[in-house]
Amino acid sequence: MAQFGVREIRVNIQTEAALTQWLKPFDVRLFRESSETTVAKLEKHLADLSIKGLSLTEPAVLSRAARALMTTEREHIAGHDEDRLAAIIDLYVRTGIQVHSPGYMGRQFSSTVPLAGVIDFVSSVVNQPSSFYEAGQLPNVVEKIMADELNRFIGWPPDSFAMVTTSGGSLANLTALLAARNDRFPGFWTEGGAACLGQARPAIAVGDDVHYSVSRTAGVMGIGEAQIVRLPLNDEQQIDMDRVRPALDAAERRGLRVFCLVASAGTTSVGAFDPIDRLAGVAAERDIWLHVDGAHGASLLVSDQLRHRLKGIELADSLTWDAHKMMFTPAPCTLLFYREKDKSRRAFRQRASYVFDEEPDSYAALDSGGKTIECTKRPMIMPLWVVWAMYGRALFAEKIEYLCRLTRDVHRILLAEPDFETAHYPESNILCFRYRPGWVRDEDVHRLQVTIRDRIKLQGTFFISKVDVGGVAALRVVMMNHLITEEHFRMLLAEIRAVGQELSGGRQDDQQHVGGRR
């Protein structure tokens, strides 16, 4: 009877499957068909070496195009339409920034190693959230493996440090600063600001060009803008060591206790690297937690030629490192390192019986849920680990070295052009410069750069960004794509000149170049 019951259940399931429309989208044969369509589209996209910037579509127009691709069926499950899927993929691919094109020079998210995208696709299908070992076993194991691999370039003693992945550098900075605050103000987590009554007010010291996420973090933590101590910069856009101690002394006289100093390893604006080793000395003498925001520049550690930019990184208490920037993996994938592993659990102090084990074992020891704000977290480490496992460190190091060398080369090109000036010497793969022909008045330089950037973006051949350096706008290129060459940059300069001449009304550049050039 038991066997007959099982057969009867199987027949019923098969009959129901044949009649139930909602099961069809789960058909593995349909999965294969859709995957082949998608891969063919992406292969064509990656093979296209044409120069493309950003083709902006009016939101209303794009919305109509997207709605036109939606089924009109409202009562029943629509049948699978492979042509509709192909059209959706085409729309998706062509309406975003073309990170794999030589025309893309504008932002810090990168063209990816294609294999990394394949693994990200696998992660989406198997859907194993990785905050807890039991849900994502391999991601948790390889997170520890990658921590050990990358720590070889940081230099902390094995088994003394910790690393956890987070969804982006902003979240990593927030998490690190929470750990720093709770370490220096142990009662803050339970008592809030009341724990500091009668004491100096908690404050954070940052370089004046720090990423906005750190200022935002201060607001989230309830510290407030008034408790952010901004450290002046030198001519190279780095924290000026001659003015650090006076700034900290002034903060102390204001009744502030700086518990964390944030240094940048590759600022967002110009890619500058603060002197970590010297800042570490100041932090140590004043009992200040040193956090390094290396979201962009920490990847230079894997290069023998370039890791000196982060001299003293082994002295930091924590480090943010974005793999979706200079490690060429899909976003987001951020690595947050702590020099002392015990402090990695100080950001959050909670109990939750539905996720945290009462009796931790060897499995739970790899859980990261207690160290991040995310309870459900993508296995973001997998694309990075697979590419590292397949190709090793040299792939990353050689591409990074090429991009930084290219940036120095285009800086040299600019020095030879009398109608351009550079705003700094590039320490990494970010370069800011200005178009300054002789007909431009000093008071018009800022507006000219903004207008040129907007025109270049709308023309759609190149995508560049802009940033204020010393209070004056500059054009900004970020070399993230190994397909870019010096010739592409010369083409960009020609397009900038063409736009400038159009804006000038055809005036000849018959005056001397305005301003100094670096």
MARBAVEX-381078 format. One line per 8 residues: number of its first residue (from 1); for each residue y, z, x of C-alpha. Coordinates in Angstrom, 2 decimals, decimal comma. Last residue first. Example, Ala and Ser with C-alpha at 12.3 -4.5 7.8 and 13.67 -1.06 7.14 Angstrom:
# residues 2
2	-1,06:7,14:13,67; -4,50:7,80:12,30 .
END
This chain:
# residues 518
518	71,48:-14,13:51,67; 74,40:-16,20:50,46; 77,99:-15,02:50,15; 80,38:-15,94:47,37; 81,69:-19,26:46,11; 80,53:-22,40:47,93; 83,48:-24,43:49,11; 84,97:-26,81:46,62 .
510	84,11:-30,43:45,91; 81,21:-29,74:43,54; 82,12:-32,62:41,30; 82,95:-31,91:37,68; 80,55:-33,59:35,24; 81,43:-31,43:32,26; 80,43:-28,32:34,16; 77,71:-27,45:31,63 .
502	76,01:-30,80:32,14; 76,28:-30,36:35,90; 74,66:-26,93:35,62; 71,82:-28,27:33,48; 71,13:-30,99:36,01; 71,36:-28,48:38,83; 68,81:-26,22:37,14; 66,50:-29,20:36,62 .
494	66,74:-30,13:40,29; 66,03:-26,54:41,26; 62,91:-26,56:39,07; 61,71:-29,77:40,71; 62,17:-28,11:44,10; 60,01:-25,24:42,82; 57,27:-27,64:41,79; 57,41:-29,21:45,24 .
486	57,01:-25,82:46,89; 53,67:-25,46:45,10; 52,46:-23,77:41,90; 48,73:-24,11:41,17; 48,10:-20,55:42,44; 49,82:-19,15:39,35; 51,55:-15,76:39,42; 54,77:-16,65:41,25 .
478	57,44:-14,68:39,41; 60,78:-16,47:39,22; 64,07:-14,84:38,30; 67,52:-16,29:37,65; 70,22:-13,74:38,31; 72,64:-11,92:36,02; 75,30:-9,73:37,61; 75,32:-5,91:37,42 .
470	73,97:-5,48:40,94; 70,96:-7,53:39,95; 70,73:-8,32:36,23; 67,51:-10,11:35,31; 66,50:-13,59:34,24; 63,22:-15,29:33,37; 61,64:-18,66:34,15; 59,59:-21,09:32,07 .
462	59,67:-24,69:33,23; 59,26:-27,95:31,36; 60,16:-26,67:27,89; 63,75:-27,79:27,56; 64,41:-24,63:25,55; 63,52:-22,35:28,45; 65,68:-24,28:30,90; 68,62:-24,09:28,49 .
454	68,23:-20,31:28,07; 67,99:-19,75:31,82; 71,03:-21,92:32,43; 73,07:-20,03:29,84; 72,19:-16,63:31,32; 72,93:-17,82:34,86; 76,30:-19,29:33,80; 77,32:-16,14:31,93 .
446	76,91:-14,00:35,03; 78,69:-16,41:37,39; 81,76:-16,83:35,16; 83,89:-14,01:36,61; 83,30:-15,32:40,13; 84,59:-18,77:39,18; 82,14:-21,65:39,27; 83,39:-24,97:40,68 .
438	81,89:-24,31:44,10; 78,29:-24,29:42,92; 76,67:-20,89:42,37; 73,14:-21,08:40,91; 71,74:-17,61:41,38; 68,57:-16,09:42,83; 65,86:-13,56:42,09; 62,40:-13,75:43,68 .
430	59,17:-12,02:42,69; 55,93:-12,65:44,61; 56,08:-9,69:47,00; 58,76:-8,27:49,29; 61,20:-11,06:48,46; 64,53:-10,92:50,34; 67,31:-10,21:47,87; 69,84:-11,81:45,50 .
422	69,45:-15,36:46,77; 72,30:-17,86:46,64; 72,36:-21,46:45,44; 74,90:-24,29:45,75; 74,64:-24,54:49,55; 70,83:-25,07:49,52; 69,22:-24,18:52,86; 68,79:-20,51:51,97 .
414	67,12:-21,61:48,74; 64,31:-23,36:50,60; 63,69:-20,23:52,68; 63,31:-18,21:49,49; 60,89:-20,90:48,32; 58,77:-20,21:51,39; 58,89:-16,43:50,94; 57,65:-16,86:47,37 .
406	54,87:-19,18:48,52; 53,74:-16,58:51,05; 53,60:-13,94:48,31; 51,58:-16,23:46,04; 49,21:-17,27:48,84; 48,65:-13,68:49,95; 47,83:-12,64:46,39; 45,36:-15,53:46,08 .
398	43,73:-14,63:49,40; 43,43:-10,93:48,62; 41,96:-11,41:45,15; 39,29:-13,87:46,26; 38,65:-11,84:49,42; 37,70:-8,66:47,54; 34,34:-9,88:46,30; 33,29:-13,06:44,48 .
390	30,63:-12,11:41,93; 30,98:-8,33:41,86; 34,79:-8,50:41,97; 34,80:-11,08:39,14; 32,34:-8,92:37,17; 34,30:-5,72:37,85; 37,65:-7,10:36,72; 36,25:-8,63:33,53 .
382	34,34:-5,38:32,73; 37,12:-2,85:33,32; 38,72:-3,55:29,96; 35,82:-2,06:28,00; 38,22:-1,78:25,04; 39,18:1,74:24,06; 38,53:3,78:20,93; 39,68:7,37:21,46 .
374	42,73:6,28:23,39; 45,21:8,87:24,64; 43,29:9,06:27,88; 41,62:11,79:29,94; 39,38:13,44:27,35; 38,01:10,10:26,19; 37,01:9,13:29,72; 33,33:10,00:29,44 .
366	31,43:9,77:32,74; 30,43:13,45:32,77; 29,18:12,98:29,22; 26,09:11,23:30,57; 25,27:13,78:33,27; 25,53:16,58:30,72; 28,33:18,35:28,87; 27,25:21,20:26,55 .
358	29,70:21,37:23,66; 30,05:17,59:23,70; 33,44:16,07:22,86; 33,40:13,37:20,20; 32,91:14,82:16,72; 33,42:18,40:17,91; 37,04:17,78:18,81; 38,71:20,12:21,27 .
350	41,96:19,34:22,99; 43,84:19,63:26,22; 45,46:16,34:27,19; 47,35:15,37:30,36; 45,57:18,03:32,39; 42,22:16,27:32,61; 43,14:14,04:35,56; 44,26:17,16:37,40 .
342	40,68:18,08:38,26; 40,25:14,69:39,95; 42,86:15,36:42,61; 44,48:12,15:43,96; 44,73:10,74:40,45; 44,39:7,02:39,68; 45,33:5,13:36,51; 43,86:1,63:36,30 .
334	45,37:-0,80:33,81; 43,60:-3,68:32,10; 45,43:-5,20:29,15; 45,47:-8,04:29,55; 42,97:-10,56:30,88; 42,27:-10,42:34,64; 44,27:-11,91:37,51; 44,26:-8,95:39,93 .
326	48,01:-9,32:40,40; 49,03:-8,67:36,80; 46,18:-7,85:34,45; 44,81:-5,43:37,06; 47,78:-3,13:36,48; 47,81:-0,16:38,88; 49,45:3,19:38,04; 49,14:5,80:40,79 .
318	48,95:9,58:40,84; 49,53:12,48:43,25; 50,85:10,26:46,03; 50,11:11,02:49,69; 47,46:8,30:50,02; 50,16:5,79:49,06; 51,97:6,53:52,33; 52,60:2,91:53,28 .
310	52,54:0,79:50,13; 54,16:-2,31:51,62; 51,73:-1,90:54,51; 49,11:-3,32:52,13; 50,35:-6,87:52,74; 48,39:-8,54:55,50; 45,13:-6,62:55,05; 45,27:-7,48:51,36 .
302	43,52:-5,24:48,80; 46,53:-2,89:48,77; 48,76:-5,71:47,52; 47,28:-4,97:44,10; 49,52:-1,90:43,90; 52,53:-4,20:43,45; 52,79:-4,85:39,74; 51,74:-1,67:37,97 .
294	52,39:0,30:41,14; 54,30:3,06:39,37; 53,78:5,76:41,96; 53,77:9,36:40,76; 54,79:12,16:43,14; 54,51:15,65:41,63; 57,31:17,85:42,96; 56,77:21,06:44,95 .
286	60,11:20,72:46,77; 58,81:20,20:50,34; 55,97:18,03:49,08; 58,18:15,77:46,97; 60,59:15,18:49,87; 57,73:14,26:52,20; 56,16:12,03:49,57; 59,48:10,19:49,24 .
278	59,27:9,33:52,93; 55,74:7,94:52,64; 56,46:6,11:49,39; 59,47:4,17:50,69; 60,20:2,26:47,41; 58,81:-1,24:47,13; 61,01:-3,96:45,58; 59,54:-6,61:43,26 .
270	62,96:-7,82:42,06; 63,34:-6,65:38,46; 59,90:-5,27:37,68; 59,84:-3,05:40,74; 56,94:-3,57:43,12; 55,61:-0,21:44,21; 58,00:2,04:42,32; 58,44:5,76:42,93 .
262	58,48:8,35:40,15; 59,38:11,92:41,08; 57,91:14,60:38,86; 58,70:18,28:38,20; 62,47:18,07:38,64; 63,74:21,46:37,51; 67,16:21,08:35,94; 69,90:23,71:35,64 .
254	72,77:21,41:36,56; 72,79:22,87:40,09; 69,18:21,74:40,41; 70,16:18,20:39,44; 72,87:18,17:42,13; 70,31:19,25:44,73; 67,98:16,45:43,61; 70,77:13,88:43,96 .
246	71,76:15,25:47,39; 68,11:15,08:48,49; 67,65:11,46:47,41; 70,90:10,02:48,77; 69,91:9,10:52,33; 66,52:7,95:51,06; 68,04:5,12:49,02; 65,43:4,19:46,41 .
238	64,79:0,48:46,91; 66,98:-2,38:45,64; 67,24:-3,88:49,14; 70,94:-2,96:49,29; 70,07:0,70:48,71; 69,31:2,31:45,37; 70,64:5,50:43,79; 68,23:8,07:42,28 .
230	68,46:8,52:38,52; 67,68:12,06:37,38; 66,30:11,84:33,84; 67,02:15,12:32,02; 69,92:13,68:30,02; 67,62:10,92:28,76; 65,42:13,43:26,95; 62,46:15,60:27,91 .
222	60,77:15,41:24,54; 57,63:13,81:25,93; 58,19:10,60:23,98; 61,78:10,44:25,23; 60,77:10,91:28,85; 58,07:8,28:28,39; 60,68:5,80:27,19; 62,57:6,31:30,44 .
214	59,32:5,68:32,30; 58,52:2,63:30,17; 61,89:1,13:31,13; 60,60:0,30:34,59; 62,57:2,04:37,36; 65,70:0,33:38,70; 67,73:3,53:39,20; 64,79:5,08:41,03 .
206	63,35:8,00:39,13; 63,55:11,79:39,05; 62,05:13,54:36,02; 63,35:16,78:34,50; 62,05:19,98:32,91; 64,88:22,44:32,05; 65,32:25,43:34,36; 63,90:28,57:32,80 .
198	65,06:30,95:30,08; 63,08:29,05:27,50; 60,59:26,73:29,20; 57,47:27,64:27,22; 59,54:27,25:24,04; 59,66:23,54:24,79; 56,09:23,16:23,56; 53,98:26,28:23,23 .
190	50,45:24,90:23,56; 50,95:21,92:25,86; 54,02:23,42:27,57; 52,31:26,55:28,81; 51,11:25,13:32,13; 54,57:23,82:33,18; 53,94:22,23:36,61; 50,47:20,92:35,79 .
182	51,34:20,22:32,17; 54,33:18,18:33,27; 52,38:16,23:35,89; 49,51:15,48:33,50; 51,99:14,30:30,88; 53,68:12,18:33,55; 50,37:10,52:34,40; 49,58:9,79:30,76 .
174	53,00:8,29:30,06; 52,81:6,12:33,18; 49,33:4,92:32,19; 50,52:4,12:28,67; 53,37:2,02:30,03; 51,05:0,38:32,55; 48,74:-1,03:29,91; 45,73:-0,10:27,83 .
166	44,22:2,59:30,02; 41,44:2,79:32,59; 40,59:6,07:34,29; 40,39:6,94:37,97; 39,61:10,24:39,67; 39,91:11,69:43,18; 37,95:14,19:45,31; 34,60:12,36:45,25 .
158	35,54:10,26:48,30; 38,59:11,48:50,25; 41,71:9,50:49,28; 42,53:6,32:51,21; 44,20:3,94:48,76; 42,38:0,86:50,08; 38,89:2,42:49,93; 40,02:3,83:46,60 .
150	39,62:0,34:45,19; 35,84:0,22:45,62; 35,29:3,83:44,54; 37,31:3,37:41,36; 35,55:0,07:40,79; 32,17:1,82:40,86; 33,38:4,62:38,56; 34,62:2,06:36,03 .
142	31,33:0,25:36,62; 29,38:3,19:35,20; 31,63:3,61:32,18; 31,58:-0,10:31,38; 27,76:-0,14:31,73; 27,18:2,67:29,24; 29,58:1,72:26,48; 28,97:3,76:23,33 .
134	26,97:6,62:24,88; 29,34:6,81:27,82; 32,45:7,56:25,81; 35,88:5,92:26,02; 34,22:2,53:26,43; 34,16:0,86:23,06; 31,15:-1,50:23,01; 31,94:-4,57:20,92 .
126	29,05:-6,92:21,83; 31,14:-9,92:20,74; 34,52:-8,82:22,06; 33,08:-7,70:25,39; 31,35:-11,05:25,82; 34,66:-12,84:25,29; 36,26:-10,58:27,90; 33,43:-11,63:30,20 .
118	34,30:-15,30:29,70; 37,97:-14,56:30,27; 37,19:-12,93:33,61; 35,15:-16,00:34,54; 38,27:-18,11:34,07; 40,15:-16,15:36,78; 43,32:-15,45:34,88; 46,82:-16,91:34,94 .
110	49,02:-13,92:35,19; 51,12:-11,43:33,35; 54,21:-10,84:35,44; 56,63:-13,21:33,73; 58,67:-16,36:34,31; 57,15:-18,85:36,70; 55,05:-21,01:34,35; 55,72:-24,67:35,12 .
102	52,67:-24,91:37,36; 50,59:-24,41:34,18; 47,83:-21,81:33,76; 50,14:-19,23:32,16; 51,26:-21,63:29,44; 53,32:-19,21:27,37; 52,18:-19,45:23,77; 52,34:-22,10:21,06 .
94	49,90:-24,62:22,55; 46,82:-22,44:22,76; 47,01:-20,83:19,32; 47,75:-24,10:17,52; 44,85:-25,86:19,23; 42,54:-22,93:18,46; 43,51:-23,05:14,79; 42,96:-26,81:14,66 .
86	39,48:-26,45:16,15; 38,63:-23,73:13,62; 39,77:-25,90:10,72; 37,68:-28,78:12,04; 34,66:-26,47:12,23; 34,96:-25,55:8,57; 32,65:-22,72:7,54; 32,33:-22,43:3,79 .
78	34,77:-20,28:1,91; 33,68:-16,94:0,52; 34,42:-16,87:-3,18; 37,32:-16,01:-5,48; 40,39:-16,92:-3,42; 39,58:-20,22:-1,72; 42,78:-21,79:-0,39; 41,50:-21,52:3,16 .
70	44,12:-20,96:5,83; 45,22:-23,76:8,17; 48,33:-24,54:6,13; 49,35:-20,92:6,45; 49,46:-21,24:10,23; 51,60:-24,38:10,10; 53,95:-22,77:7,58; 54,29:-19,69:9,79 .
62	54,98:-21,86:12,82; 57,80:-23,60:10,97; 59,27:-20,30:9,78; 59,01:-18,80:13,26; 60,87:-21,78:14,79; 58,70:-23,16:17,56; 59,42:-22,53:21,22; 57,71:-24,75:23,76 .
54	57,57:-22,61:26,88; 57,10:-24,17:30,27; 54,71:-26,97:30,95; 54,00:-28,96:34,07; 50,79:-30,96:33,64; 47,59:-29,68:35,26; 45,46:-29,85:32,08; 41,93:-28,89:33,12 .
46	42,37:-25,34:31,85; 43,33:-26,52:28,35; 40,51:-29,07:28,19; 38,02:-26,35:29,15; 39,60:-24,09:26,52; 39,04:-26,64:23,75; 35,45:-27,31:24,82; 34,77:-23,58:25,05 .
38	36,04:-23,04:21,51; 33,96:-25,80:19,97; 30,88:-24,58:21,84; 31,52:-21,02:20,68; 31,88:-22,10:17,07; 28,54:-23,93:17,17; 26,80:-21,04:18,89; 28,13:-18,51:16,41 .
30	27,10:-20,76:13,54; 23,56:-20,69:14,88; 23,80:-16,90:15,12; 24,54:-16,62:11,40; 27,04:-13,80:10,80; 29,46:-16,03:8,85; 26,51:-16,80:6,51; 25,81:-13,22:5,41 .
22	28,67:-13,16:2,89; 27,13:-16,02:0,96; 24,18:-14,02:-0,32; 21,48:-16,17:-1,91; 19,36:-16,99:1,12; 19,94:-13,54:2,54; 18,79:-11,96:-0,76; 15,56:-13,91:-0,66 .
14	14,96:-12,97:2,94; 15,69:-9,32:2,22; 13,38:-9,33:-0,82; 10,59:-10,98:1,16; 10,97:-8,40:3,92; 10,90:-5,53:1,43; 7,71:-6,90:-0,16; 6,08:-7,21:3,23 .
6	6,96:-3,56:4,01; 5,58:-2,38:0,63; 2,33:-4,29:1,15; 1,87:-2,53:4,47; 2,38:0,87:2,85; 0,00:0,00:0,00 .
END
